[in-house]
Amino acid sequence: MSRNRLLVVSVILSGALALLGFVTFVVCIIIEFFSPRAEPAPGFSSNIGVALAGLALSGVMSAVLFGLIATLIARQGRERGAPYMDAYRLLETLRFREAIPLLEKLVAAGKGDSDVLMLLTSAYGYAGQFAKAQATADRAVQLYPDDPRSYVTLATGYKLQGAYDEAAAALRAALERDPQQPSLWAELGFVQRFAGDEPGAVAAFQRAADQPLPAMYGVRVNYHLSQAFSEQGAIQDAVKAASRMMSARDGLMVWRSVLPAMAGTSYGTALRYELKDIEKALAEADAGNLG
């Protein structure tokens, strides 16, 4: 097993253990809260002890997770050279036009793997250079037809142009190659919804919600599921989805941070309105109106 693959496996395991520890903490606290009250005993109850152990496990594994992710990013940067890291930093600060020459240099030097091509497609798209974004995305698919990231790159190019049906087709191709990736199901649901395929979007969101989601995806996915379940009259499911949406509310910050880069695109406009709807739903949920 290569070192990069070992790092990826370690990231997945540490993330799973962090989640397990947190779930253990929550479950034990709930059990302790609803357990019949007896005479107070000295020290902690067994439920509290297990809860604290779960919280400690979650904290330690979260620290390990972030350390491994940082190591993986740094290793990839060393393999690709300084231009990759410089371009990555520029993209993080939404300086897309400045990142483009660095990424083009990597491609010209024969270092244009699927990740580099995906970043270059995004940089072109956010800079308004849609023809170049499309050409780069097409090249990624031609060079790496078995890599799901190539089709994510293609979907990104289509999405920024407002070609949502084409973006959905590209994401389905990615999912054929990696069907266990919840973020891909979430992205598929987003573009299907913008394309007007509401039933398909709901089905994709349900697949995404079957697995743990990063907050940036969880807040949007569960908002749409709560709305869909409410319309279907499945109130209990709607309340559960709304609760998950509230737990993932910090994920809105990520989407707000990328809105300036999408200014002037149909996707950016649609996303801005969607975020306003989610903020309104969160405010109603905070006021106790979950049903």
C-alpha positions as a Markdown table, in Angstrom:
| # | Residue | x | y | z |
|---|---|---|---|---|
| 1 | Met | 0.0 | 0.0 | 0.0 |
| 2 | Ser | 1.4 | 3.4 | -1.0 |
| 3 | Arg | 2.0 | 6.0 | 1.7 |
| 4 | Asn | -0.7 | 8.3 | 0.2 |
| 5 | Arg | -3.2 | 5.6 | 0.3 |
| 6 | Leu | -2.2 | 4.7 | 3.9 |
| 7 | Leu | -2.8 | 8.3 | 4.9 |
| 8 | Val | -6.2 | 8.4 | 3.2 |
| 9 | Val | -7.2 | 5.2 | 5.1 |
| 10 | Ser | -5.9 | 6.7 | 8.3 |
| 11 | Val | -8.0 | 9.8 | 7.7 |
| 12 | Ile | -11.1 | 7.7 | 7.2 |
| 13 | Leu | -10.5 | 5.6 | 10.3 |
| 14 | Ser | -9.8 | 8.6 | 12.5 |
| 15 | Gly | -12.9 | 10.4 | 11.2 |
| 16 | Ala | -15.0 | 7.3 | 11.9 |
| 17 | Leu | -13.6 | 7.0 | 15.5 |
| 18 | Ala | -14.1 | 10.7 | 16.1 |
| 19 | Leu | -17.8 | 10.3 | 15.0 |
| 20 | Leu | -18.2 | 7.1 | 17.1 |
| 21 | Gly | -16.9 | 8.9 | 20.2 |
| 22 | Phe | -19.2 | 11.8 | 19.7 |
| 23 | Val | -22.2 | 9.6 | 19.2 |
| 24 | Thr | -21.3 | 7.6 | 22.3 |
| 25 | Phe | -21.2 | 10.8 | 24.3 |
| 26 | Val | -24.6 | 12.0 | 23.0 |
| 27 | Val | -26.3 | 8.7 | 23.6 |
| 28 | Cys | -25.0 | 8.3 | 27.1 |
| 29 | Ile | -26.0 | 11.8 | 28.1 |
| 30 | Ile | -29.5 | 11.2 | 26.8 |
| 31 | Ile | -29.7 | 7.9 | 28.7 |
| 32 | Glu | -28.5 | 9.6 | 31.8 |
| 33 | Phe | -31.0 | 12.4 | 31.5 |
| 34 | Phe | -34.0 | 10.1 | 31.0 |
| 35 | Ser | -32.9 | 7.4 | 33.5 |
| 36 | Pro | -35.1 | 7.0 | 36.6 |
| 37 | Arg | -33.6 | 9.1 | 39.5 |
| 38 | Ala | -32.2 | 7.1 | 42.4 |
| 39 | Glu | -30.5 | 8.3 | 45.6 |
| 40 | Pro | -27.4 | 10.3 | 44.7 |
| 41 | Ala | -24.2 | 8.2 | 44.8 |
| 42 | Pro | -20.7 | 9.5 | 45.2 |
| 43 | Gly | -18.7 | 10.0 | 41.9 |
| 44 | Phe | -19.9 | 9.8 | 38.4 |
| 45 | Ser | -22.5 | 7.3 | 37.2 |
| 46 | Ser | -21.5 | 4.7 | 34.6 |
| 47 | Asn | -23.3 | 6.6 | 31.9 |
| 48 | Ile | -21.5 | 9.8 | 32.6 |
| 49 | Gly | -18.2 | 7.9 | 32.7 |
| 50 | Val | -18.8 | 6.3 | 29.3 |
| 51 | Ala | -20.0 | 9.7 | 27.9 |
| 52 | Leu | -16.8 | 11.4 | 29.0 |
| 53 | Ala | -14.7 | 8.6 | 27.6 |
| 54 | Gly | -16.5 | 9.0 | 24.3 |
| 55 | Leu | -16.0 | 12.7 | 24.3 |
| 56 | Ala | -12.3 | 12.3 | 25.0 |
| 57 | Leu | -12.0 | 9.7 | 22.1 |
| 58 | Ser | -13.8 | 12.2 | 19.8 |
| 59 | Gly | -11.5 | 15.0 | 20.8 |
| 60 | Val | -8.3 | 13.0 | 20.3 |
| 61 | Met | -9.4 | 11.5 | 17.0 |
| 62 | Ser | -10.5 | 14.9 | 15.7 |
| 63 | Ala | -7.0 | 16.2 | 16.5 |
| 64 | Val | -5.4 | 13.2 | 14.7 |
| 65 | Leu | -7.8 | 13.7 | 11.8 |
| 66 | Phe | -6.8 | 17.3 | 11.2 |
| 67 | Gly | -3.1 | 16.4 | 11.6 |
| 68 | Leu | -3.4 | 13.7 | 9.0 |
| 69 | Ile | -5.3 | 15.9 | 6.6 |
| 70 | Ala | -2.6 | 18.6 | 6.9 |
| 71 | Thr | 0.1 | 16.0 | 6.3 |
| 72 | Leu | -1.7 | 14.7 | 3.2 |
| 73 | Ile | -2.1 | 18.2 | 1.8 |
| 74 | Ala | 1.6 | 19.0 | 2.5 |
| 75 | Arg | 2.7 | 15.7 | 1.0 |
| 76 | Gln | 0.7 | 16.4 | -2.2 |
| 77 | Gly | 2.1 | 19.9 | -2.3 |
| 78 | Arg | 5.7 | 18.6 | -2.1 |
| 79 | Glu | 5.0 | 16.0 | -4.8 |
| 80 | Arg | 3.6 | 18.7 | -7.1 |
| 81 | Gly | 6.0 | 21.5 | -6.2 |
| 82 | Ala | 5.7 | 25.0 | -4.9 |
| 83 | Pro | 3.4 | 26.2 | -7.7 |
| 84 | Tyr | 0.6 | 23.9 | -6.6 |
| 85 | Met | 0.7 | 25.1 | -3.0 |
| 86 | Asp | 0.9 | 28.7 | -4.1 |
| 87 | Ala | -2.1 | 28.2 | -6.4 |
| 88 | Tyr | -4.0 | 26.4 | -3.7 |
| 89 | Arg | -3.5 | 29.4 | -1.3 |
| 90 | Leu | -4.6 | 31.8 | -4.0 |
| 91 | Leu | -7.8 | 29.8 | -4.6 |
| 92 | Glu | -8.5 | 29.8 | -0.9 |
| 93 | Thr | -8.5 | 33.6 | -0.9 |
| 94 | Leu | -10.6 | 33.7 | -4.1 |
| 95 | Arg | -7.7 | 35.1 | -6.2 |
| 96 | Phe | -8.6 | 32.9 | -9.2 |
| 97 | Arg | -6.9 | 35.0 | -12.0 |
| 98 | Glu | -3.6 | 34.9 | -10.1 |
| 99 | Ala | -3.9 | 31.1 | -9.6 |
| 100 | Ile | -4.5 | 30.3 | -13.2 |
| 101 | Pro | -0.9 | 30.9 | -14.5 |
| 102 | Leu | 0.5 | 28.7 | -11.7 |
| 103 | Leu | -1.9 | 25.9 | -12.5 |
| 104 | Glu | -1.2 | 26.2 | -16.2 |
| 105 | Lys | 2.5 | 25.9 | -15.5 |
| 106 | Leu | 1.9 | 22.6 | -13.7 |
| 107 | Val | -0.1 | 21.3 | -16.6 |
| 108 | Ala | 2.6 | 22.4 | -19.1 |
| 109 | Ala | 5.2 | 20.6 | -16.9 |
| 110 | Gly | 3.3 | 17.3 | -17.2 |
| 111 | Lys | 2.0 | 17.5 | -13.6 |
| 112 | Gly | -1.7 | 18.0 | -14.6 |
| 113 | Asp | -3.3 | 15.2 | -12.7 |
| 114 | Ser | -7.0 | 15.1 | -12.0 |
| 115 | Asp | -6.8 | 17.3 | -8.9 |
| 116 | Val | -4.8 | 20.0 | -10.7 |
| 117 | Leu | -7.2 | 19.9 | -13.7 |
| 118 | Met | -10.1 | 20.2 | -11.3 |
| 119 | Leu | -8.6 | 23.3 | -9.6 |
| 120 | Leu | -7.8 | 24.8 | -13.0 |
| 121 | Thr | -11.3 | 24.2 | -14.2 |
| 122 | Ser | -12.7 | 25.9 | -11.1 |
| 123 | Ala | -10.3 | 28.8 | -11.5 |
| 124 | Tyr | -11.2 | 29.3 | -15.1 |
| 125 | Gly | -14.9 | 29.1 | -14.3 |
| 126 | Tyr | -14.9 | 31.5 | -11.3 |
| 127 | Ala | -12.8 | 33.9 | -13.5 |
| 128 | Gly | -15.5 | 33.9 | -16.1 |
| 129 | Gln | -13.4 | 32.0 | -18.7 |
| 130 | Phe | -16.0 | 29.3 | -19.4 |
| 131 | Ala | -14.6 | 28.1 | -22.7 |
| 132 | Lys | -11.3 | 27.3 | -21.1 |
| 133 | Ala | -13.0 | 25.7 | -18.1 |
| 134 | Gln | -15.0 | 23.4 | -20.4 |
| 135 | Ala | -11.9 | 22.5 | -22.4 |
| 136 | Thr | -9.9 | 21.7 | -19.3 |
| 137 | Ala | -12.8 | 19.6 | -17.9 |
| 138 | Asp | -13.0 | 17.7 | -21.2 |
| 139 | Arg | -9.3 | 17.1 | -21.1 |
| 140 | Ala | -9.6 | 15.7 | -17.5 |
| 141 | Val | -12.1 | 13.1 | -18.7 |
| 142 | Gln | -10.0 | 12.2 | -21.7 |
| 143 | Leu | -6.9 | 11.7 | -19.6 |
| 144 | Tyr | -8.4 | 10.0 | -16.6 |
| 145 | Pro | -11.7 | 8.3 | -17.7 |
| 146 | Asp | -11.8 | 6.0 | -14.7 |
| 147 | Asp | -11.2 | 8.7 | -12.1 |
| 148 | Pro | -14.5 | 10.0 | -10.6 |
| 149 | Arg | -12.8 | 13.3 | -9.9 |
| 150 | Ser | -12.5 | 13.9 | -13.7 |
| 151 | Tyr | -16.3 | 13.8 | -13.9 |
| 152 | Val | -16.6 | 16.1 | -10.9 |
| 153 | Thr | -14.3 | 18.5 | -12.8 |
| 154 | Leu | -16.6 | 18.2 | -15.8 |
| 155 | Ala | -19.7 | 18.8 | -13.6 |
| 156 | Thr | -18.1 | 21.9 | -12.1 |
| 157 | Gly | -17.6 | 23.4 | -15.5 |
| 158 | Tyr | -21.2 | 22.7 | -16.5 |
| 159 | Lys | -22.6 | 23.9 | -13.2 |
| 160 | Leu | -20.8 | 27.3 | -13.4 |
| 161 | Gln | -22.4 | 27.8 | -16.9 |
| 162 | Gly | -25.8 | 26.9 | -15.6 |
| 163 | Ala | -25.9 | 23.7 | -17.7 |
| 164 | Tyr | -27.5 | 21.7 | -14.8 |
| 165 | Asp | -28.7 | 18.7 | -16.8 |
| 166 | Glu | -25.2 | 18.2 | -18.2 |
| 167 | Ala | -23.7 | 18.6 | -14.7 |
| 168 | Ala | -26.1 | 16.0 | -13.4 |
| 169 | Ala | -25.0 | 13.6 | -16.1 |
| 170 | Ala | -21.4 | 14.1 | -15.3 |
| 171 | Leu | -22.0 | 13.5 | -11.5 |
| 172 | Arg | -23.9 | 10.3 | -12.3 |
| 173 | Ala | -20.8 | 9.2 | -14.2 |
| 174 | Ala | -18.7 | 10.0 | -11.2 |
| 175 | Leu | -21.1 | 8.0 | -8.9 |
| 176 | Glu | -20.9 | 5.0 | -11.2 |
| 177 | Arg | -17.2 | 4.9 | -10.3 |
| 178 | Asp | -17.5 | 5.9 | -6.6 |
| 179 | Pro | -21.1 | 5.3 | -5.5 |
| 180 | Gln | -20.2 | 5.4 | -1.8 |
| 181 | Gln | -19.3 | 9.1 | -1.8 |
| 182 | Pro | -22.0 | 11.1 | 0.0 |
| 183 | Ser | -20.8 | 14.5 | -1.1 |
| 184 | Leu | -21.2 | 13.4 | -4.7 |
| 185 | Trp | -24.8 | 12.4 | -4.0 |
| 186 | Ala | -25.3 | 15.8 | -2.4 |
| 187 | Glu | -23.9 | 17.6 | -5.4 |
| 188 | Leu | -26.1 | 15.6 | -7.7 |
| 189 | Gly | -29.1 | 16.6 | -5.7 |
| 190 | Phe | -28.2 | 20.3 | -5.9 |
| 191 | Val | -27.9 | 20.4 | -9.7 |
| 192 | Gln | -30.9 | 18.2 | -10.2 |
| 193 | Arg | -32.9 | 20.6 | -8.1 |
| 194 | Phe | -31.7 | 23.6 | -10.1 |
| 195 | Ala | -32.5 | 21.6 | -13.3 |
| 196 | Gly | -36.1 | 21.2 | -12.1 |
| 197 | Asp | -35.9 | 17.5 | -11.3 |
| 198 | Glu | -37.3 | 17.7 | -7.7 |
| 199 | Pro | -38.0 | 13.9 | -7.3 |
| 200 | Gly | -34.5 | 13.0 | -8.5 |
| 201 | Ala | -33.0 | 15.6 | -6.2 |
| 202 | Val | -34.8 | 14.3 | -3.1 |
| 203 | Ala | -33.7 | 10.7 | -3.9 |
| 204 | Ala | -30.1 | 11.9 | -4.2 |
| 205 | Phe | -30.4 | 13.8 | -0.9 |
| 206 | Gln | -31.7 | 10.7 | 0.8 |
| 207 | Arg | -28.7 | 8.7 | -0.5 |
| 208 | Ala | -26.4 | 11.5 | 0.7 |
| 209 | Ala | -28.0 | 11.6 | 4.2 |
| 210 | Asp | -27.5 | 7.8 | 4.6 |
| 211 | Gln | -23.9 | 8.5 | 5.5 |
| 212 | Pro | -22.2 | 11.2 | 7.7 |
| 213 | Leu | -21.9 | 14.5 | 5.8 |
| 214 | Pro | -19.6 | 17.4 | 6.3 |
| 215 | Ala | -21.5 | 20.4 | 7.7 |
| 216 | Met | -21.3 | 22.3 | 4.4 |
| 217 | Tyr | -23.3 | 19.6 | 2.7 |
| 218 | Gly | -25.4 | 18.5 | 5.7 |
| 219 | Val | -27.0 | 21.9 | 6.2 |
| 220 | Arg | -28.2 | 22.1 | 2.6 |
| 221 | Val | -29.1 | 18.4 | 2.1 |
| 222 | Asn | -31.2 | 18.3 | 5.3 |
| 223 | Tyr | -32.9 | 21.6 | 4.6 |
| 224 | His | -34.2 | 20.2 | 1.3 |
| 225 | Leu | -35.2 | 16.9 | 2.9 |
| 226 | Ser | -37.1 | 18.7 | 5.7 |
| 227 | Gln | -39.0 | 20.7 | 3.1 |
| 228 | Ala | -39.7 | 17.6 | 1.0 |
| 229 | Phe | -40.9 | 15.5 | 4.0 |
| 230 | Ser | -43.1 | 18.4 | 5.1 |
| 231 | Glu | -44.8 | 18.5 | 1.7 |
| 232 | Gln | -45.3 | 14.7 | 1.9 |
| 233 | Gly | -46.9 | 15.0 | 5.3 |
| 234 | Ala | -44.1 | 13.0 | 6.9 |
| 235 | Ile | -43.8 | 15.3 | 9.9 |
| 236 | Gln | -41.5 | 13.1 | 12.0 |
| 237 | Asp | -39.0 | 12.7 | 9.2 |
| 238 | Ala | -39.2 | 16.5 | 8.5 |
| 239 | Val | -38.5 | 17.3 | 12.2 |
| 240 | Lys | -35.5 | 14.9 | 12.2 |
| 241 | Ala | -34.1 | 16.4 | 9.0 |
| 242 | Ala | -34.6 | 19.9 | 10.4 |
| 243 | Ser | -32.7 | 18.9 | 13.6 |
| 244 | Arg | -29.8 | 17.7 | 11.5 |
| 245 | Met | -29.9 | 20.9 | 9.5 |
| 246 | Met | -29.6 | 22.9 | 12.7 |
| 247 | Ser | -26.7 | 20.8 | 13.9 |
| 248 | Ala | -24.9 | 21.5 | 10.6 |
| 249 | Arg | -25.7 | 25.2 | 10.5 |
| 250 | Asp | -22.0 | 26.2 | 10.6 |
| 251 | Gly | -21.7 | 24.8 | 7.1 |
| 252 | Leu | -23.5 | 27.9 | 5.8 |
| 253 | Met | -20.3 | 29.9 | 6.4 |
| 254 | Val | -18.5 | 27.9 | 3.7 |
| 255 | Trp | -21.2 | 28.6 | 1.1 |
| 256 | Arg | -21.3 | 32.3 | 2.0 |
| 257 | Ser | -17.6 | 32.5 | 1.6 |
| 258 | Val | -17.7 | 31.3 | -2.0 |
| 259 | Leu | -20.7 | 33.4 | -3.1 |
| 260 | Pro | -18.5 | 36.4 | -4.1 |
| 261 | Ala | -16.5 | 34.1 | -6.5 |
| 262 | Met | -19.8 | 33.0 | -8.1 |
| 263 | Ala | -21.1 | 36.6 | -8.6 |
| 264 | Gly | -22.5 | 37.0 | -12.1 |
| 265 | Thr | -23.2 | 33.3 | -12.6 |
| 266 | Ser | -26.6 | 31.7 | -12.7 |
| 267 | Tyr | -25.5 | 29.1 | -10.1 |
| 268 | Gly | -24.2 | 31.8 | -7.8 |
| 269 | Thr | -27.6 | 33.7 | -8.0 |
| 270 | Ala | -29.5 | 30.5 | -7.4 |
| 271 | Leu | -27.3 | 29.5 | -4.5 |
| 272 | Arg | -27.7 | 33.0 | -2.9 |
| 273 | Tyr | -31.5 | 32.7 | -2.9 |
| 274 | Glu | -31.2 | 29.1 | -1.5 |
| 275 | Leu | -29.0 | 30.2 | 1.4 |
| 276 | Lys | -31.5 | 32.9 | 2.3 |
| 277 | Asp | -34.3 | 30.3 | 2.4 |
| 278 | Ile | -32.1 | 28.1 | 4.7 |
| 279 | Glu | -31.3 | 31.0 | 7.0 |
| 280 | Lys | -35.1 | 31.7 | 7.2 |
| 281 | Ala | -35.8 | 28.0 | 8.0 |
| 282 | Leu | -33.1 | 28.1 | 10.7 |
| 283 | Ala | -34.6 | 31.2 | 12.3 |
| 284 | Glu | -38.0 | 29.5 | 12.4 |
| 285 | Ala | -36.5 | 26.4 | 13.9 |
| 286 | Asp | -34.7 | 28.5 | 16.5 |
| 287 | Ala | -38.1 | 30.0 | 17.4 |
| 288 | Gly | -39.5 | 26.5 | 18.0 |
| 289 | Asn | -41.4 | 26.1 | 14.7 |
| 290 | Leu | -40.0 | 22.7 | 13.6 |
| 291 | Gly | -43.3 | 21.2 | 12.4 |
